[in-house]
Amino acid sequence: MDGWLFWLIAGLLCGIAEIFLPGFVLSCFSFGCFAAAVAAALDFSVTVQLLVFSGATFVVFISVRPILMKFLLNRNNPAARTNVERLAGMIGVAQEEVTAWQGTVKVEGEIWSSRSEGDSVLPSGSHVRVLRVEGNKLIVGPNGNASFL
């Protein structure tokens, strides 16, 4: 078997295996194999082919892999808020009068302890907007547009 064909098959196998494994590690080896296949096709020695494979794999691992991890896996996506962070900006209904010290608000079917922003008093039954979450309390303010419900 020719050397370039060996490297080509190895690169394809690494690429196929990458489909089933996370992390983009085998794809780095796949790029290294393809670079070594080019070196083998140009009739370089096995030592040079191994050096090209190693160098290309290393360069792709430290340069391309972080970019792939960031953009394709979306691990650091700040727009994907979960748990209580997602409550900020939602509309709720005051279950009892909400003051700067206490009150309760119903948001998405759950009743939360809350307090109003500043010195405003929000009457029971009024529509409120969640401004932020502090601990286990919602900080709410009046909702200027109740059409979101």
Backbone hydrogen bonds, N-H to C=O, Kabsch-Sander energy under -0.5 kcal/mol:
donor,donor_aa,acceptor,acceptor_aa,energy
6,F,2,D,-1.8
7,W,3,G,-2.4
8,L,4,W,-2.2
9,I,5,L,-2.6
10,A,6,F,-2.6
11,G,7,W,-2.5
12,L,8,L,-2.3
13,L,9,I,-2.6
14,C,10,A,-2.2
15,G,11,G,-2.2
16,I,12,L,-2.5
17,A,13,L,-2.5
18,E,14,C,-1.8
19,I,15,G,-0.7
19,I,16,I,-0.8
20,F,16,I,-0.5
20,F,17,A,-1.0
21,L,17,A,-0.8
28,C,24,F,-0.5
28,C,25,V,-0.6
29,F,25,V,-1.4
30,S,26,L,-2.2
31,F,27,S,-2.3
32,G,28,C,-1.9
33,C,29,F,-2.4
34,F,30,S,-2.2
35,A,31,F,-2.1
36,A,32,G,-2.2
37,A,33,C,-2.0
38,V,34,F,-1.6
39,A,35,A,-1.9
40,A,36,A,-2.5
41,A,37,A,-2.3
42,L,38,V,-1.4
43,D,40,A,-1.6
44,F,39,A,-2.1
49,Q,45,S,-2.3
50,L,46,V,-2.5
51,L,47,T,-2.2
52,V,48,V,-2.7
53,F,49,Q,-2.7
54,S,50,L,-2.7
55,G,51,L,-2.8
56,A,52,V,-2.8
57,T,53,F,-2.3
58,F,54,S,-2.3
59,V,55,G,-2.7
60,V,56,A,-2.5
61,F,57,T,-2.4
62,I,58,F,-2.2
63,S,59,V,-1.7
64,V,60,V,-1.1
65,R,60,V,-2.2
67,I,63,S,-0.6
68,L,64,V,-2.4
69,M,65,R,-2.8
70,K,66,P,-2.1
71,F,67,I,-2.5
72,L,68,L,-2.3
73,L,68,L,-0.7
73,L,69,M,-0.8
74,N,70,K,-0.6
75,R,69,M,-0.7
77,N,74,N,-0.9
80,A,77,N,-1.2
81,R,79,A,-1.6
85,E,82,T,-1.3
86,R,83,N,-1.0
87,L,84,V,-1.5
88,A,85,E,-0.8
89,G,130,V,-3.1
90,M,87,L,-2.5
92,G,128,V,-2.9
93,V,106,K,-2.0
94,A,126,S,-2.7
95,Q,104,T,-2.2
96,E,104,T,-1.2
98,V,122,L,-2.9
99,T,97,E,-0.6
99,T,102,Q,-3.3
105,V,112,W,-2.4
106,K,93,V,-3.0
107,V,105,V,-0.6
107,V,110,E,-2.8
110,E,107,V,-1.8
112,W,105,V,-3.3
112,W,110,E,-0.5
113,S,136,N,-0.5
114,S,103,G,-2.7
115,R,138,L,-2.1
116,S,99,T,-3.1
117,E,140,V,-2.1
120,S,117,E,-1.0
122,L,98,V,-2.8
125,G,94,A,-3.3
126,S,123,P,-1.7
128,V,92,G,-2.6
129,R,141,G,-2.8
130,V,90,M,-2.9
131,L,129,R,-0.5
131,L,139,I,-3.1
132,R,139,I,-1.4
134,E,137,K,-2.6
135,G,133,V,-0.5
137,K,134,E,-2.0
138,L,113,S,-2.3
139,I,132,R,-2.8
140,V,115,R,-2.3
140,V,138,L,-0.7
141,G,129,R,-2.1
143,N,127,H,-1.6
144,G,142,P,-0.7
148,F,145,N,-0.7
149,L,146,A,-1.1
